[in-house]
Every structure is written in C-alpha cells, then in structure tokens.
Amino acid sequence: MRTIQTRFRSVERLEHFLELQQLEDSSQLLVQIFAPLRDKNLENLLTFLIKRLPSAVCIGMKTPLVILEGKILSNQILITFSQFEASEIITAKQLSPVDAFEAGTALASQLSHESTKAILLFGSAMEQNHQHFLQGVRHRAGDAVLSGGIACDERFEDSFVILGDEIIENGYVGVSLNGESLYAKNYFLHEWEPVSKDFKVTKQEGNRLIKLDEQSAAEVYNHYLDNELLQTIPALQLQFPLLYQHRGRYLSLQAMKVFEDGSLCLNAPAKLEQDLQIGFANLQRAIEGLTQMHEALKDQPCEQIFLYSSLARVRYMLPFHKQELARLNDCASICGAYTMGEYFSDESDTILLNHALSVLVLSEESVSASHFPKGYEVVPIRSGAYQTIQRLSHISQLSSKELELLNKKLQFKIEERLREIRKKESILIHHNRLAQLGEMLALIAHQWRQPLSAISATATGMQVKIELGEWDESYILESLGNIEKYVLHLSRTIDDFTDFFKPSKRAEQTTIRALIDRALFISGALLNKEGIEVIVKVEDDIPFRTYSNEIVQVLMNFIKNSTNILKKRHISDPQIFIKGYRKEGNVIIEFSDNGGGIEESIVDKIFDPYFSTKADSKSMGLGLYMSKFIVEESCGGELSVENGLRGATFKIVLPSL
C-alpha cells in the first residue's frame, strides 16, 4: 500500500507530479480530494482526474483546513492518492431523503460485502440526523469499521461532497475497502470534560434541542458565558460544547445553527430527560490519551493513517494538536481533513463524534507502526495563559461537583421534610375526619328522628285500630306503605353518609347542583333546627369530573361555620347563598351568608391550621385549613375568601377534569 499527497495548484503541475511519482491509473487507486471552495479550480481538477485516471475511485468533501505530512494548511486543495495492492474499492452515493437511517442502509447495501474491512463516509447534509445515518450504515455493514466526517466551511454555513466529477450539496458518498489481507482499525481522542452543573433536556423535536431545564439552550449559554449566542453559534460551541455520558465517558453534541427562539439544530438528536453539561478541553487528559494511543498503535500493522478531526482542535488546542499530528506522522504516513462531526465505529460501538480526532489505521501487510523515539513523551503545554485557564476549569469542575452534591443533600432533606409534612397532614386529616364523624352522628340522629317518630306513630295507630276492631284492609295497607316509605328514607340517609365517608380518590362525573344538594341533604336537619334559609342559584349545570366527596365535605364545613356565626350573632333572618357557574373553562362555586363577614384583622389567618375564632376548646381550628388543602392539593383548584356587603364569600374554583 502506497500513499502520496500534493496540493493542487494547476492541472499542468499535477500532471508533472503524477509523472514523477509514476502513478498509473487503477481501479485500486483511491483519490481523496479536500477543497475549501466550489470554484473553477475544483471543477478543472475533477475534469482532469476523470480523464487522466478514469479507473480510479475519487471521493472528497469541503473543508477549510487540510493535513499534509503532519502540517495544517488553510484554503488549499489537498489530493491524496492511496494505491492499494490487494484490496478492492467500491463506491456509492445517496442523496439525502427525509429519513437518515434509510439513507445509511441504502448506501451500505451498495458498499458492503463479505470481505469489507472499512468504509469511508463523507456527508454534506448538515441538518440531517447523522447518528441515525451511521446506525443505518452499521445495520447493513456488518463488522466493517466506519470512518469519515461531515463536510463544512469555516463559518459552518455551506458544505458539499464529491464523487467522481460530481459535486453533491445534500447527500452522502462512501467507499468500501475490501480484501482478506486488509487490516483496518479505528481509534479516537476526545478530551472535553464538564465544567457546569447538569442540565436536563426538557423539550426536543428530532435534531432540535429546544429546552434545557425549561429554558432555551441560548438562554443557558447566555447565562453562563455572557455571550451573544445568536451571533456566535456554532463557533462558541466548538469551545464550550454540550457533553453527555456514553458508556462511562463524555462525548459532545455539535450545534449546526441557532434558531430565533433560542433552540439549537444539532447534528445528532439529544434525548428527552438526558443530562447535558457545558464542557471545556482538558489538555492533561489529551496528553494521557495520545500516549495510550501510541502504545496501542506501535504493535499494530500500520501503513497508512487517515485522520478526520474537529475544527475545535485547531481553534482551541492548536499547540497540542500539532504535537499529536507530528507523533502520528512518526507512526505512518497521515492525511486527512477537518469536519463538523466525525463518523466512527469499532467492534463495540457506532458513534457520531464531535470535538474529536478520529484515526483510521490501514495496512495490507503485517507492518508495525514505527516507534516514537526512545524516551518520547508528549511535551506539556507551558503557556501561562493556558495553565491559568486549566486551573480555572479545574476549579469550575470541583465547584460544580460540590454544588451538585450540596443540591442532592438539600433535595434529600427537602424530600425528607416533605414526607414529615405529609405524615402530619395525614394525621390532621384523620383528626378532622374524627371531629366530623361526631358531627355526622348528630346529623344522622337529626335525620332519623322524624321518620322514626312517624314509624312509631303509624305502628301505634295500627295497634289501636286493631284493638278497637276499627281497622280495614285498605287502612292496614296504607299504613304499611307509609312505614316502608319511612324505612327507605332511613336507608337512603345511611347510604349518603356511608358514601361520604368512603375513602375514594377517583374523580367522578357530577354536576354543581348534585354537589350542593348532597351537602344540603346531609346538613338539612341542622339548617332546619336553626331556621336558616338556603338560596341556591346554579347556571350552566353541565356535568364535569371532580372528587365529589371532597367538595361535599368542603361545602358542609362552610354550612357548619355559617350556622355557627349566624347563631352567635343572633341574625334575625339568617340566610345562606350558594351560587354555581362556569367561567373560562373552570367550575366556580361561591358560598356566602348574611352574618356580617370576617374581621379584617384575621382574614389572612383563617386558613392557617389550628386557628379558630371559637372561644370553646372543642374547635380544633382545622376546618378551613382542611378545606383549602382539599380544594387546592387534592382537587387542583383554588379557594379564596373576601368580605362582601352581607358577609364573607368563599370562592371555590375547580378545573373541569
């Protein structure tokens, strides 16, 4: 296997170069072209290659920077000729459809065979789901390693890929390298680590990251980096990417552009509820990673290395990046370009990388990589500015972890406190229920007195008639019918009270009128005893769903409180007013009386637990507290109070479930 490279200056000079290198046309010749612009120079080059090397396989992509003999060149067209000796090269293209996974499977079905060892892929569809594309290729490509990347320009606004003499602005091209003697191995380096707290993905659609912790991604960046994000994405994200954890290590997401609403278009989708963090490069980890790669490479067959690197490494890791290129160039001939996302797969994983250096090692012979010079080590970066940044990054990481630990401790304490509060609330509810049970027994007694007296009187009348011999069959049947009616009334009373005390937490269909009627029926004896007139007005009584027993309990509590205040203040014509209606999709019940209202000094306290205006010790001061808890916590509504002209008005607002 032989690889040579050159910059393209003119067709004449390229012809001279090919003659000097004695490079002949062959179907086993792979030509890679990396160009910064789609211009006349590029078109002339492609036309020349098709005529001069018609059997060769030619692919390429747009890139602002290239790698030539370990050096980084800007705004140059780089041509790499790789002559394979015993490997077959197959090429294919796929225009971008709506579904990226289908594009990957379609492309791989043309490229992959039993002897396929590696597939090079270049993509120009900048807003496509490139992770799904890779998974589609993997689905059909078997164990072949995948390498390559996403084409881009310096401003990340335009891209294209090349196949033969065709320039494709929205699609994918690929070549497969096939042969029993071909050795292919993939590596990558990624050194960005988190320097912020976790942000939860709370809204996303496809490749569009919309919300992090219920904020737009732009708001998160602007808050932490004090930067005008709309003008700096995706450049800013090259330095401070969003990181996620994958199989125990951090990887990056790359934003392709920012929308006006602050959401980001990514080259692969984030997952809902996924934790993301803002990252920054750690060069100490980079040194360790390069050393480990060297150890892995030095005993592997290695004739040629194809590199596909993120532009972030040039912009923010340049001193170190030059070292890693030089060290890899000591292993074998290297060539490559810079991308907006790096395709990668090995025997265990298929990933769209970002901010990474992807290294594809190829060999047709069992030739080990050259060893680094004896005693070699990567030279640490001595820049004072860089060391300061790294120390600040380290402080940020530690602070973030400490804050995260503190937040978890606080969250645990909050949850523990909430459990205690809920336990106390359940005890309050139980105590309130017991208090109401006593009141209910008194109400049942009131409800039962009249029908029991009627049954007794009817039975006595029947007995007297029989003893005097003055009865007839019609009289007996009528009396028995009356007794049956009274018994049914008693049974209905028991059913209503039993249903009220059943612990049901399921919403059921009811109406405003039904809720009010149940509360008035149960409290009827008390209202009759005190001579209180109840005036009910219900508008728009359409059925809705709510927790009926709970709302009836609240209404009964209002009735009891109104009865007490009307009696205490000796109101000559005591009245209770209940109004029900719908407004803006909610069900509203207003309850008031003519008792004169609540003293202004205590209006803000009446919903507090254990607060009572009653002088006797029998009142626990839980009634209105429990009413507010039931309406707002159990039923998801609102309960408020205000003084009117006649007295206090309690307002229940319920959602229509």
Secondary structure, 3 states (H helix, E strand, C coil): CEEEEEECCCHHHHHHHHHHHCCCCCCCEEEEEEECCCCHHHHHHHHHHHHHCCCCEEEEEECCEEEECCEEEECCCEEEEEECCCCEEEEEEEECCCCHHHHHHHHHHHHCCCCEEEEEEEECCCCCCHHHHHHHHHHHHCCCEEEEEECCCCCCCCCCEEECCEEECCEEEEEEEECCCCEEEEEEECCEEECCCCEEEEEEECCEEEEECCEEHHHHHHHHHCCCHHHHCCHHHHHCCEEEEECCEEEEECEEEECCCCCEEECCCCCCCCEEEEEEECHHHHHHHHHHHHHHHCCCECCEEEEEEEHHHHHHCHHHHHHHHHHHHHHCEEEEEEECCEEEECCCCEEEECCCEEEEEEECCCCECCCCCCCCCCCCCCCHHHHHHHHHHHHHHHHHHHHHHHHHHHHHHHHHHHHHHHHHHHHHHHHHHHHHHHHHHHHHHHHHHHHHHHHHHHHHHHHHHHHHCCCCHHHHHHHHHHHHHHHHHHHHHHHHHHHHHCCCCCCEEECHHHHHHHHHHHCHHHHHHHCCEEEEEECCCCCEEECHHHHHHHHHHHHHHHHHHHHHCCCCCCEEEEEEEEECCEEEEEEEECCCCCCHHHHHHCCCCCCCCCCCCCCCCCHHHHHHHHHHHHCCCEEEEEECCCCEEEEEEEECC
